[in-house]
């Protein structure tokens, strides 16, 4: 597959940017072990501590035990790790898009 077969300009200009970001996250989950592990840890914490799911997904207020509060801290650290991986990947994808656009505009001749 050519690196430029799927680009924002070709595939997403008429769609939402959220879909573009979602596709990047799907690729990360498939191909980036750090991202996948952070996502799996977040899911496990929500399964092990049901109150976390209520707080995170349902936006409900809950009183937490010390153990649940520590689990929430672990969840938030894992979420930060996942967001960091997303930011790095989106930056690289943006650079690829810039390169494609520069080639399209004949700023880069190759």
C-alpha positions in Angstrom: 0.0 0.0 0.0 1.3 3.4 -0.9 1.8 5.7 2.1 -0.3 8.3 0.4 -3.3 6.1 -0.6 -5.3 7.2 2.4 -4.9 10.9 3.3 -7.1 13.5 5.1 -7.3 15.5 1.9 -8.5 12.5 -0.2 -10.7 10.8 2.3 -11.9 13.2 5.0 -12.4 16.7 3.6 -16.1 16.0 3.2 -16.4 13.9 6.4 -15.8 14.9 10.0 -12.4 15.4 11.6 -13.6 13.2 14.4 -13.8 10.3 12.1 -10.2 10.9 11.0 -9.0 10.9 14.7 -11.1 7.8 15.4 -9.4 6.0 12.5 -6.0 7.0 13.9 -7.0 5.5 17.3 -8.2 2.3 15.7 -4.8 1.9 13.9 -3.0 2.7 17.2 -5.0 0.0 19.0 -4.0 -2.5 16.3 -0.3 -1.5 15.9 0.9 0.2 19.1 1.5 -2.0 22.1 1.8 0.9 24.6 -1.5 2.3 23.4 -3.2 -1.1 23.5 -1.9 -1.8 27.0 -3.1 1.6 28.3 -6.6 0.9 26.8 -6.7 -2.6 28.2 -5.7 -1.3 31.7 -8.4 1.3 31.6 -11.0 -1.2 30.7 -9.9 -3.7 33.3 -10.0 -1.0 36.0 -13.5 -0.1 35.0 -14.6 -3.7 35.2 -12.8 -4.3 38.5 -14.3 -1.0 40.0 -17.8 -0.5 38.7 -18.0 3.0 40.4 -15.3 4.1 38.0 -17.4 3.3 35.0 -20.3 5.3 36.6 -18.0 8.3 37.1 -16.2 8.1 33.8 -18.9 7.0 31.4 -22.1 8.1 33.1 -20.8 11.3 34.7 -22.3 10.3 38.0 -21.0 11.3 41.4 -19.9 8.5 43.6 -18.2 8.2 47.0 -15.0 6.2 46.6 -13.0 4.1 49.0 -9.3 4.6 49.2 -8.8 1.5 46.9 -11.3 2.9 44.4 -9.6 6.4 44.5 -6.2 4.7 43.9 -7.8 2.8 40.9 -9.1 6.1 39.6 -5.6 7.6 39.7 -4.3 4.6 37.8 -7.1 5.0 35.3 -6.3 8.7 34.8 -2.5 7.9 34.3 -3.4 5.3 31.7 -5.7 7.7 30.0 -2.9 10.2 29.9 -0.5 7.6 28.4 -3.1 6.8 25.7 -3.6 10.4 24.9 0.1 10.9 24.6 0.3 8.1 22.1 -2.6 9.6 20.2 -0.9 13.0 20.1 2.3 11.6 18.8 0.6 9.6 16.1 -1.6 12.6 15.1 1.5 14.8 14.8 3.2 12.2 12.5 0.0 11.8 10.4 -0.2 15.6 10.2 3.4 15.7 8.9 2.5 13.1 6.3 -0.5 15.1 5.2 1.7 18.2 4.9 4.2 16.3 2.7 1.3 15.1 0.5 -0.1 18.6 0.2 3.3 20.1 -0.6 3.8 17.5 -3.3 0.3 18.3 -4.6 1.1 22.0 -4.7 4.5 21.2 -6.4 6.3 22.8 -3.5 8.2 19.5 -3.2 9.4 18.1 -6.6 10.2 14.5 -6.6 
